[in-house]
Structures are given as C-alpha cells and as structure tokens.
Amino acid sequence: MTQLRSKRLPGPGPGSRPGLGKALITVTALVASLGLGAIAPAKAATDAVTGGTAAPRWTGKAHGFASLDGGTKGGAGGKVVTVTTQADLERYAAAEEPYIIRVAGTIKAEPFGANVVVASNKTIIGVGTAGELVQGEFNLKPGTHNVIIRNLTIRDSYVEGNWDCKDTDFDGIQMDTVHHVWVDHNRFSRICDGQLDVRKDSEYVTVSYNRFENNNKTFGIGWTENVKTQITIDHNWFSGTKQRNPSADNCAYAHLYNNYLTAQADPGDPVWTYGNWSRGKTKMVIENSYYKDVQHAYQADTTAELVQRGSILKNTSGRHDAWGAAFDPRGFYKYELHPAAAVPALVKKFSGPQAPIGR
C-alpha cells in the first residue's frame, strides 16, 4: 500500500550504547544452552533476562497480544487436511468450518498476485520447511478472526523493475479490520508491495520469529484514523529491507522486542530507508533489539510516543528518537526477554520455517 507520509521533524541525536548491564557470562550461557555456537563480545542490557526457559517454544499456543481476550487458536478442533494445489488451499482456507491446513511443497498461485482468501478459525502451516506460497497473497477480509499462519515461505510476487510498486497491491499477507491473528516462523522474500500489511482497525495481533528479506515496503501497520490496534512483534529478522520494519501508524499499543535489523536495502536514501517508526498517535515500546548497519534505527512523530530500552546499536546513523511514556507491556501479558547481545545468533537460528513446527 502507498506509504502514509507525515512531516519529518528533527529528533535528538543517536542514543548512547547500552551500559555494561549483566555480565557477558549470562549471554554466553544462554547462547550455549540454545546451541547457537560462539558469540562475539557485546554489552548486555540491564534488564536482559526476566526468567523462563531459554529455548523457543514449538507449541501452537500464541503469545503476546494475540493471546489475550480469549486467545488465538486458529483451526484447533477442526479437521486436519494436507494440500498441494492452489485449488485445495483456496477451498479449505475460505471454508466456514475450522481447519488445520498443512501446505506440503510449493504452491504457485495463478494468475500472478492471486489472493488466497483466509476465513476465520484457520491454521495454515507449512509441512517440514518446504511449504511455500509463490507469487500469491493470503488475504484476510474485515471481520476475520482467530487465524494462525505459520512455518511458510511466502515469496516472489515482485514485479521486476518495479521497486516502488505503487501501481500494484501484491502483499504477502494482507489483513483488514481483523482480530486475533498470529503470524509466526514464516519467511517473506521479494514481495512487490507489503510483505505483511496489518491494516485498518486490526486488533490482538502477534508477529513472531519471521524472516523479512529482500524488499522495499516490508511491514506496515495502520491505514486508519482510529487508534485501536494492539500488536506484539518479537524475534523477527529484517535483512535487505528498505522501509517499514515496521511502520506503525495509530497503534494503541505496539510492543517490539528481541528483533534483529541489519543490511538495509538502499541505505543511500536519507529519508525512506529506516528501521522502526512510531507514527500518528502510536504508543511504541522497543526492548532488547539489535540494530546493525541501520539508518534511522527508530524514530517517532511528535504526536507519537516511543520508549526504547536495552537495545544494542552497532554502526547506526540518523534518527534515534525516544519520548513519552508509551505503556508497560507487562501490564498486559508475561513474556520472556532475551539479552540483546544474544539476539543475532538466536534469531538467525530460530526465525523462519522450522522442521519441528512442520511435523
């Protein structure tokens, strides 16, 4: 979708790097317990570890905002089906009944950019690590609720030579005025428009352990004057992406933690290459993330609020805004916060499709 632009105002200079915080041995022990190998010395955040187990959970239970107000269970209790064709995927995804839909292998959507409409009470999950939707979009219409999309690769709806994609609407996943959606452990690559668009007045959304790669407009939230959306964004890897990582406009609550941003596409653009953006009246909290080689790591409109704590900034430039009180995520749900120094190794290993999930 077309980027909603707001007046860019000068913000404060880059924030200081995190203090010494917890000893590096805490980070090293965590990395070893996860089987991630060696980690380069780095400074851990003061509030680096808050308890809980170290390893990511392969359970189908949603966390964050998607876990609230009844939770997000997808197609639980419905029939389990395995699909290998576009026709079967479309038929079960749009059905009125709950389904757990296992995508086995590559499904190439026709015509190019075709929508797969996803109705309420569905789980769509890749089998093994090979489940793919190519040159197509998962589309959630207004009123859709209780949907889980996991363990898939969604790729290649990019129109060659059309970097800005203003004349198309080929998203990877697009949702309008939905509630209770969990997008988890997917890989998005080379989508012409938004890889993930959470639009209008969508509520109770969690986006976790995904890989966003090789894209211009990556992950947008908003397109509404109302301030309703509650969204959790954790343990995602943004690599080779230019803007909207994410851009969050008029979110009531946007909680970003343990995300890894690096290797931006088109870093020479002084305005529209950026990391996280708190826009409109958004209240955003960023915790223990890792920014490497990122321009405008995090920024906020003067009408928005942004709290940042515990993140590591390596070779970042441009805006590093932080103002307002935002909100306390722990007033809504419990969550496990990993040390920022462990984020690159952890997210590289555990983001994107995973065999244990797709069994």
Order of alpha helices (4+ residues) and beta strands (2+ residues): alpha-beta-alpha-beta-beta-beta-beta-beta-beta-beta-beta-beta-beta-beta-beta-beta-beta-beta-beta-beta-beta-beta-beta-beta-beta-beta-beta-beta-beta-alpha
